[in-house]
Amino acid sequence: MIFDTWTGLLRVVLVGVPAYAALVLLLRASGKRTLSKMNAFDFIVTVALGSTLATVLLSRDVALVEGVAAFAVLIGLQYAITWLSVRSDRVRRIVKAEPSLLLHDGRPLDGALKAARVTREELEAAVRSGGYTDLDGVGAVVLETDGTFTVLQRPGPVGVDRRPET
């Protein structure tokens, strides 16, 4: 079906604009943490918010107020969990992953690479992105909780930057 009715299109616009506005306002009210770099928990909340917005827009069975209430519940739960994770090591361990050391002193840690499902090629690409031409000049590569790689240079004399010139 390409087109159903003008009423359906009008409903999407009339419900979509306030639903979008409510989502933006709730996200702004919840603080910067809600929109920060994502870990698995943040990703789940983001997908749930997107799914809820799509349902509100496209389903005649879901009223705008119900959709806004669903946004508020999801954002409220995300806020509560992040608030608790800042204050409780137990909650933080449940919600957040730990960073993974993938390379140390120029040597890949094969077990850590396998556990993190990172290939040697991906590790080498991260090292190149960090400005290094090979693994030997790198002190460590860490897979952060948000999925990014941090490349750390090998320690050297204080104040000396051992990264290659770019």
C-alpha positions in Angstrom: 0.0 0.0 0.0 1.4 3.4 -1.0 -1.3 5.6 0.3 -4.2 5.0 2.7 -5.9 8.3 3.7 -5.2 11.9 4.2 -6.5 11.4 7.8 -3.7 9.0 8.5 -1.1 11.5 7.2 -2.7 14.4 9.2 -2.7 12.2 12.4 1.1 11.6 11.9 1.8 15.3 11.7 -0.6 16.3 14.5 0.7 13.7 16.9 4.3 13.7 15.6 5.0 17.3 16.3 4.0 17.4 20.0 5.4 13.9 20.6 8.7 15.0 19.2 8.6 18.2 21.2 7.7 16.2 24.4 10.6 13.8 23.8 13.1 16.7 23.3 11.9 18.5 26.4 12.0 15.4 28.5 15.5 14.6 27.3 16.7 18.1 28.0 15.1 18.1 31.5 16.8 14.8 32.3 20.3 16.2 31.8 23.3 15.7 29.7 24.0 12.2 30.9 20.9 10.9 29.0 22.5 12.0 25.7 26.1 11.1 26.5 28.3 8.5 24.8 26.4 5.3 25.1 27.0 2.1 26.9 24.7 -0.9 26.5 22.2 0.4 29.0 22.0 3.8 27.3 21.7 2.1 23.9 18.7 0.1 25.1 17.0 3.2 26.4 17.6 5.0 23.1 16.2 2.2 21.0 13.2 2.0 23.3 12.6 5.7 23.0 12.8 5.5 19.2 10.4 2.5 19.1 8.0 4.3 21.4 8.1 7.4 19.2 7.4 5.3 16.1 4.5 3.5 17.8 3.0 6.8 18.9 3.3 8.2 15.4 2.0 5.2 13.5 -0.4 3.4 15.7 -3.9 4.7 16.1 -4.3 2.6 19.2 -1.7 4.6 21.2 -2.8 8.1 22.3 -0.3 11.0 22.5 -0.6 11.2 26.3 0.2 7.5 26.6 3.3 7.9 24.4 4.5 10.9 26.4 3.9 8.9 29.6 6.0 6.1 28.1 8.8 8.6 27.3 8.7 9.9 30.9 8.8 6.3 32.3 11.8 5.3 30.1 13.7 8.6 30.8 12.8 8.4 34.5 14.1 4.9 34.8 17.3 5.8 32.9 17.8 8.8 35.2 17.2 6.7 38.3 19.6 3.9 37.2 22.4 6.4 36.4 21.8 8.2 39.6 22.1 4.9 41.5 25.1 3.8 39.5 27.0 7.0 40.6 26.3 6.2 44.2 26.5 2.4 44.3 29.3 0.2 43.1 26.9 -2.8 43.0 24.5 -1.0 40.6 27.5 0.4 38.5 28.9 -3.2 38.1 25.5 -4.4 36.9 24.8 -1.6 34.5 28.3 -0.7 33.1 30.9 -2.8 31.5 34.6 -2.5 32.5 37.1 -1.2 30.0 39.2 -4.0 28.4 43.0 -3.9 27.9 43.6 -5.3 24.4 47.3 -4.5 23.9 50.1 -4.0 26.4 53.7 -2.9 25.6 53.2 -3.4 21.9 51.8 -7.0 22.3 48.2 -7.9 21.6 46.5 -9.8 24.4 44.8 -12.6 22.4 42.5 -13.7 25.1 41.2 -10.2 25.7 40.8 -9.7 21.9 38.7 -12.8 21.6 36.6 -12.0 24.7 35.9 -8.5 23.3 35.3 -9.9 19.8 37.9 -7.5 18.3 40.1 -8.7 15.4 43.7 -7.9 15.1 42.9 -5.8 12.0 40.5 -3.7 14.1 43.2 -3.3 16.8 45.7 -2.2 14.1 43.2 0.3 12.7 42.7 1.8 16.2 46.5 2.1 16.5 46.8 3.8 13.1 43.9 6.2 14.1 46.0 7.0 17.2 48.8 8.2 15.0 51.1 5.2 15.2 52.5 3.1 12.3 52.9 -0.1 14.2 52.1 -1.8 17.5 55.6 -1.6 18.9 55.3 2.1 19.7 52.1 1.7 21.6 52.0 1.2 25.4 48.4 0.1 25.6 45.1 0.0 23.7 41.9 0.0 25.8 38.4 -0.8 24.5 36.3 1.6 26.5 32.8 0.9 27.8 31.2 3.0 25.0 33.0 0.9 22.3 35.7 3.4 21.5 39.4 2.6 21.5 41.9 4.6 23.5 45.5 4.3 22.3 48.2 5.1 24.9 51.8 5.8 24.1 54.6 3.9 25.8 56.0 5.7 28.8 59.2 7.5 28.1 61.2 10.3 29.7 58.9 12.9 31.3 57.8 15.6 28.9 58.7 13.6 25.8 56.0 12.8 23.3 56.9 9.5 21.6 54.1 9.6 19.0 55.3 9.9 15.4 55.2 13.3 13.7 52.1 13.8 11.7 
